[in-house]
Each structure stands twice: as structure tokens, then as C-alpha cells.
Amino acid sequence: MLGAQVAPMVIGLAKSYGATALGPATLNIFFANHISHLKGSDVAIVAQTGQVLDGLTAGYGIGYMASTAVIAAGQLMLGNTLDAALTVGSAAVFANPTAATCAAIGALFYGYHALSEEERSQFLSRLQEGLNVGVELIKSLIGFVETSLMRLVDSDTLRSLRALVAEYAAMFGRSIADITKSVGDRAMLIAHQATALAYEAASTIGASIYAGAATAGEYGDAVGSALQSASSGSGRWLSEASRQAKDRLIAIFNNDKSEK
């Protein structure tokens, strides 16, 4: 184990996981129990995350520092600052540390090599300062996680892990595209945002037109015209979403008018 003093980032992580006794010996027991719980899960990605962390702990011989270093690194990647202030994201970690650990390991897996050289240098420096360990050790621990996951996890489980990363990143105001830097993820995010915008626009426009429309055709024409104007600068994603929104609103109109 690396010294008797617990690093500040580890304290922040332990507190967010619900630990109250923060000495080295008690943290060893706390995170050993956490890893044991993960390994015993019937859910594949949870059990495999536990296996990776267990191998890390056994292989490096530095006690809780090995597992907490990679969990902390993954939490930083998700957007968790690991400070004492309680946020929506840190509250979620406290509520479900099992899922939080899996999301952290997944974020590290998907996000570390997506960083630019400058971003990676800053990331490692922040970890070095917060964990009180050397950069080369941190890089070695991250490498162990990556190779172990590739060996243990199949493509279906990786997709589940990716979805979990996206869910937890959102709690800290980030998206999966922010982590992976993937053009595909960025395009998908824009598409989802455009769809949400179109439905919001359709609801607002529809409400203002509804009262004066005598027939579904009249209503649809009015909504379609308004949406065409609203979506003209937003590309085909918003145009297609607008068409779907229009069809949905016409169906609602017909149903509502038939009941009156």
C-alpha cells in the first residue's frame, strides 16, 4: 500500500460511495467488499467489472489504491469532480455504487484513448495530484483495465456498458459523444436534439392553431406550414422529425374532435 495517508481524491470517492471510516485499513475492507459484491452479481457486466478490479488489486499489491485509482479516473471522465459538494450526479453514485463503478470503468474504456495528447496529459496530471501516485502507475492501471475488459467482455455486454456510460455522463451534464469523441455519437446526439426540438415546436405551434381549425386537413396544413418555416435551417433531421410530429398531431386532433 502507498503510505498511510489517504489521498484527497480517494476520500471524495469513498464518501460518494457511502464510506464513513476513511482510514487506509477500513478503506481496504470497504472496497474489497464492494468488489466482492460486484463479482457475485448475476449481471454479466457487473460481475466482469468486479473481476477486472479484483485482478487489479491482486496484481499490483497496493491494496485499495489500485481499484480506487481507476474508479476515480472513470468518474472524472464521466464529469464527477469527486469533491465534497453533493450534486445530482454524486447523489446517483451514492444511490447505486454498483452501477456507478461499472459506468466509471466503461467511461475509462471508451474515453481515455479518445482524449487528445493535451487532454490526456491534463487528465493524468489531475489524477496524479488527487491520488498522490505517479503518472506511469496510473497509465499502467488504465492499460490493465482496457486489456482485461477486451478479454472478458463480448460485444453485447459492451453495448450495455456503453449505454450505462451515457446514462451516468448525463447526470454530470455530459453526453456519450463528449466521452468517445465519435463522429457517429455526435451525429446521433444532434438527431435526438433535433427530434426533441421538433416535437416541442409542434406542441407549441399546434396548441396555438388548434382552436381555430375546423378539420384535421386544415389543422395539418397550418401545422405543416408553421413547422416548415421553423425547421428550414435545421437540416433533414429536424425536417423528418417535424413531419412525424405533424402526423402525430393530426391523429391527436382527429381523436379529440371525435370525442366532442
PLY file of the C-alpha trace (Angstrom):
ply
format ascii 1.0
element vertex 260
property float x
property float y
property float z
element edge 259
property int vertex1
property int vertex2
end_header
0.00 0.00 0.00
1.18 3.50 -0.80
1.72 5.16 2.55
-0.63 5.74 5.45
-2.21 8.99 4.30
-5.36 8.69 2.20
-5.30 10.84 -0.95
-7.94 13.59 -1.25
-9.49 12.16 -4.41
-9.87 8.77 -2.74
-11.62 10.42 0.21
-14.03 12.15 -2.17
-14.70 8.88 -3.97
-15.15 6.91 -0.74
-17.61 9.47 0.62
-19.66 9.39 -2.56
-19.82 5.60 -2.17
-21.10 5.92 1.37
-17.93 5.11 3.32
-17.76 6.73 6.75
-14.48 5.34 8.12
-11.75 6.76 5.90
-8.52 5.21 7.21
-6.35 3.02 4.97
-7.27 -0.25 6.68
-11.01 0.42 6.69
-10.94 1.56 3.06
-9.21 -1.68 2.11
-12.08 -3.61 3.66
-14.73 -1.28 2.21
-13.55 -1.55 -1.39
-12.74 -5.27 -1.05
-16.37 -5.81 -0.05
-17.52 -3.64 -2.94
-15.50 -5.67 -5.44
-16.73 -8.93 -3.92
-20.31 -7.71 -4.33
-19.66 -6.90 -8.00
-18.08 -10.30 -8.69
-21.06 -12.09 -7.17
-23.63 -10.40 -9.39
-25.77 -12.32 -11.87
-25.49 -9.38 -14.31
-22.63 -10.03 -16.73
-21.15 -6.56 -16.94
-21.28 -6.11 -13.16
-19.56 -9.44 -12.47
-16.94 -8.79 -15.15
-16.23 -5.32 -13.77
-15.68 -6.99 -10.40
-13.27 -9.49 -11.97
-11.26 -6.67 -13.57
-10.99 -4.77 -10.29
-10.16 -7.94 -8.35
-7.36 -8.75 -10.79
-6.10 -5.19 -10.49
-5.98 -5.37 -6.70
-4.28 -8.76 -6.65
-1.84 -7.96 -9.44
-0.49 -4.63 -8.19
-0.26 -5.35 -4.46
-1.17 -1.80 -3.37
-4.48 -2.51 -1.70
-7.43 -0.23 -2.27
-5.30 2.25 -4.23
-5.40 0.15 -7.42
-9.18 -0.11 -7.66
-9.92 3.39 -6.37
-7.45 4.92 -8.83
-9.25 3.53 -11.88
-12.73 4.15 -10.45
-11.74 7.75 -9.69
-10.29 8.12 -13.19
-13.53 6.86 -14.71
-15.65 9.13 -12.51
-13.58 12.11 -13.67
-14.16 11.03 -17.26
-17.91 10.98 -16.59
-17.73 14.53 -15.21
-17.73 13.79 -11.48
-15.30 16.19 -9.79
-15.13 13.97 -6.67
-15.33 16.95 -4.36
-17.35 17.19 -1.16
-20.30 19.08 -2.66
-23.36 16.92 -3.27
-24.63 17.14 -6.85
-27.30 15.24 -8.76
-24.55 13.04 -10.19
-22.76 12.37 -6.91
-26.10 11.60 -5.29
-26.67 9.00 -8.01
-23.30 7.43 -7.21
-24.27 7.17 -3.56
-27.65 5.70 -4.52
-26.20 2.96 -6.73
-22.44 2.48 -6.35
-22.58 -0.79 -8.31
-23.82 0.90 -11.47
-21.57 3.88 -10.79
-18.46 1.69 -10.76
-19.44 -0.05 -13.99
-20.11 3.32 -15.63
-16.74 4.63 -14.43
-14.84 1.65 -15.82
-16.79 1.96 -19.06
-16.03 5.67 -19.35
-12.35 4.94 -18.91
-12.52 2.20 -21.53
-14.32 4.36 -24.11
-12.86 7.74 -23.27
-9.19 7.53 -22.32
-7.74 6.97 -25.80
-10.27 9.40 -27.31
-8.51 12.24 -25.46
-6.08 14.42 -27.34
-2.47 14.38 -26.18
-3.01 17.63 -24.33
-6.25 16.44 -22.76
-4.65 13.16 -21.70
-1.71 14.98 -20.13
-4.07 17.23 -18.15
-6.19 14.24 -17.15
-3.20 12.29 -15.86
-1.80 15.32 -14.02
-5.11 15.81 -12.26
-5.15 12.18 -11.20
-1.53 12.31 -10.08
-2.29 15.29 -7.86
-5.54 13.91 -6.49
-4.33 10.35 -5.90
-0.74 11.09 -4.82
0.66 8.46 -7.20
2.87 8.57 -10.27
1.64 9.04 -13.80
3.27 5.82 -15.04
1.43 3.79 -12.42
-1.88 5.40 -13.40
-1.24 4.65 -17.08
-0.39 1.05 -16.22
-3.59 0.62 -14.20
-5.69 2.04 -17.04
-3.96 -0.25 -19.51
-4.76 -3.25 -17.30
-8.45 -2.27 -17.28
-8.56 -1.93 -21.06
-6.90 -5.25 -21.84
-8.92 -7.11 -19.19
-12.24 -5.79 -20.48
-11.37 -6.72 -24.04
-10.58 -10.25 -22.87
-13.67 -10.70 -20.69
-16.49 -8.78 -22.34
-18.43 -9.64 -25.51
-19.98 -7.13 -27.92
-23.47 -7.30 -26.39
-22.10 -6.58 -22.93
-20.03 -3.71 -24.30
-23.20 -2.17 -25.74
-24.83 -2.39 -22.31
-21.76 -0.81 -20.78
-21.85 2.00 -23.34
-25.49 2.71 -22.52
-24.64 2.87 -18.82
-21.81 5.31 -19.53
-24.22 7.54 -21.46
-26.75 7.44 -18.62
-24.26 8.40 -15.92
-22.48 11.00 -18.04
-25.83 12.76 -18.50
-26.12 13.11 -14.72
-22.98 15.24 -14.79
-24.05 17.29 -17.80
-22.06 15.30 -20.37
-23.02 13.07 -23.29
-21.55 9.84 -24.64
-20.20 11.92 -27.55
-18.23 14.08 -25.10
-16.50 10.92 -23.87
-15.96 8.92 -27.06
-15.34 11.94 -29.35
-17.02 9.78 -32.00
-18.49 11.49 -35.06
-21.25 8.87 -35.06
-22.14 9.58 -31.44
-22.11 13.30 -32.15
-24.45 12.87 -35.13
-26.80 10.72 -33.07
-26.87 13.35 -30.32
-27.74 16.06 -32.85
-30.50 13.86 -34.26
-32.03 13.30 -30.82
-31.83 17.00 -30.04
-33.45 17.87 -33.37
-36.27 15.40 -32.77
-36.91 16.82 -29.31
-36.89 20.34 -30.73
-39.33 19.39 -33.46
-41.82 17.85 -31.05
-41.53 20.81 -28.73
-42.12 23.17 -31.64
-45.03 21.07 -32.87
-46.68 21.08 -29.46
-46.35 24.86 -29.13
-47.47 25.59 -32.68
-50.24 23.01 -32.52
-51.73 24.46 -29.36
-51.94 27.94 -30.88
-53.56 26.69 -34.13
-55.88 24.06 -32.70
-58.78 26.22 -31.54
-59.35 27.79 -34.96
-59.10 24.63 -37.07
-62.37 23.13 -38.22
-60.98 19.93 -39.81
-57.93 17.73 -39.49
-56.84 18.73 -43.00
-57.00 22.41 -42.16
-55.16 21.80 -38.92
-52.49 19.69 -40.62
-51.91 22.27 -43.33
-51.48 25.02 -40.76
-49.14 22.98 -38.58
-47.15 21.79 -41.58
-46.66 25.30 -42.87
-45.54 26.57 -39.49
-43.13 23.65 -38.95
-41.67 24.02 -42.42
-40.79 27.59 -41.57
-39.43 26.64 -38.14
-37.25 23.80 -39.47
-35.91 25.41 -42.63
-32.45 25.99 -41.17
-32.11 22.79 -39.19
-31.39 20.16 -41.85
-33.07 16.90 -42.71
-33.07 15.54 -39.13
-35.42 18.29 -37.96
-37.46 18.21 -41.19
-38.13 14.49 -40.83
-38.90 14.87 -37.13
-41.25 17.74 -37.98
-43.14 15.53 -40.45
-43.53 12.85 -37.79
-44.68 15.43 -35.28
-47.26 16.80 -37.75
-48.68 13.29 -38.39
-48.89 12.66 -34.67
-50.69 15.94 -34.01
-53.23 15.31 -36.80
-54.04 11.93 -35.23
-54.49 13.58 -31.85
-56.71 16.26 -33.44
-58.98 13.67 -35.08
-59.30 11.68 -31.88
-60.03 14.75 -29.77
-62.60 16.25 -32.16
-64.41 12.90 -32.48
-64.97 12.81 -28.73
-66.66 16.25 -28.66
0 1
1 2
2 3
3 4
4 5
5 6
6 7
7 8
8 9
9 10
10 11
11 12
12 13
13 14
14 15
15 16
16 17
17 18
18 19
19 20
20 21
21 22
22 23
23 24
24 25
25 26
26 27
27 28
28 29
29 30
30 31
31 32
32 33
33 34
34 35
35 36
36 37
37 38
38 39
39 40
40 41
41 42
42 43
43 44
44 45
45 46
46 47
47 48
48 49
49 50
50 51
51 52
52 53
53 54
54 55
55 56
56 57
57 58
58 59
59 60
60 61
61 62
62 63
63 64
64 65
65 66
66 67
67 68
68 69
69 70
70 71
71 72
72 73
73 74
74 75
75 76
76 77
77 78
78 79
79 80
80 81
81 82
82 83
83 84
84 85
85 86
86 87
87 88
88 89
89 90
90 91
91 92
92 93
93 94
94 95
95 96
96 97
97 98
98 99
99 100
100 101
101 102
102 103
103 104
104 105
105 106
106 107
107 108
108 109
109 110
110 111
111 112
112 113
113 114
114 115
115 116
116 117
117 118
118 119
119 120
120 121
121 122
122 123
123 124
124 125
125 126
126 127
127 128
128 129
129 130
130 131
131 132
132 133
133 134
134 135
135 136
136 137
137 138
138 139
139 140
140 141
141 142
142 143
143 144
144 145
145 146
146 147
147 148
148 149
149 150
150 151
151 152
152 153
153 154
154 155
155 156
156 157
157 158
158 159
159 160
160 161
161 162
162 163
163 164
164 165
165 166
166 167
167 168
168 169
169 170
170 171
171 172
172 173
173 174
174 175
175 176
176 177
177 178
178 179
179 180
180 181
181 182
182 183
183 184
184 185
185 186
186 187
187 188
188 189
189 190
190 191
191 192
192 193
193 194
194 195
195 196
196 197
197 198
198 199
199 200
200 201
201 202
202 203
203 204
204 205
205 206
206 207
207 208
208 209
209 210
210 211
211 212
212 213
213 214
214 215
215 216
216 217
217 218
218 219
219 220
220 221
221 222
222 223
223 224
224 225
225 226
226 227
227 228
228 229
229 230
230 231
231 232
232 233
233 234
234 235
235 236
236 237
237 238
238 239
239 240
240 241
241 242
242 243
243 244
244 245
245 246
246 247
247 248
248 249
249 250
250 251
251 252
252 253
253 254
254 255
255 256
256 257
257 258
258 259
